Amino acid sequence: MNPSKNKEYYEIVKSIIENPEFIKRKTYKHHEDESVYEHSLKVSIISYKIAKLLHLDKESTAIGGLLHDFYYKPWQDNTEKQKFFKQHGFVHARQALENSINYFPYLLNDKTEDIIVKHMFPLNVIPPKYMEGWIVTLVDKIVSLNVLAHPTAWPKYVGIKTKTKKIGS
């Protein structure tokens, strides 16, 4: 997806997608064959188009969709054992909000913050407050279904670590 094809969308998110810290997400593996950057861009563009069609706040939707997974470091590289409720699915929304406040405070408002911090509903038990948040939440779930094409990876997405078989065992 090329954001510059839609000039209106590109103007809304330009400062994010050109930011070096956000660009690093191109190297963060997300769901098997996709980077966090690619995933976030898909979620943002699709959510933006839906919000625009429904005459909702397309700017907050585009920004919230783009920053919803702007967490600190690649979660799949983490080898430390985590308590269940401290695992990525439960904590990354808060990390993404903190990181967004740190790098893009001038782009945030109540709606974008709500979109980012609540996009993991129902894992994060408080639902989105705004329709724009529901759009990003649902689009994120739909776009993430690409993980179903990789059944061997399913255990890690539900918090089960699998042992790698050593050669010669």
C-alpha angles and dihedrals in degrees: 000000000000111000093195090067088075106053095191092052092044092054090054096051103026096108090052100046092046094048113109093222091053091045088059086071087075085077095046110096111225118171106001103276100028137069125230087247093055093043094049092047092052092048091047097048095045092045091047091053092049092047090049092049090050093045092243130137099298094176096057089042093053093047095043091047092051095047099039092101099032092127126153108261141358104288094202090063092059110111097174116109110247130198110251097255091044093059122114098266091058101040109031096081091061090045090051091052093048091048092047091051089050096049106024110025091143091062098050131094134159091281098049091046091050091049092052100043097042102040091104094064123173091031086053096050099214110084124225114281096212134052088238089060091052090052093052091043093053095041089050090054093048095046089048092058087089085087088073088073088067107057094171089063096052096094094062091053091058094044100262115134113211122207116239114232113239119229111259095024 
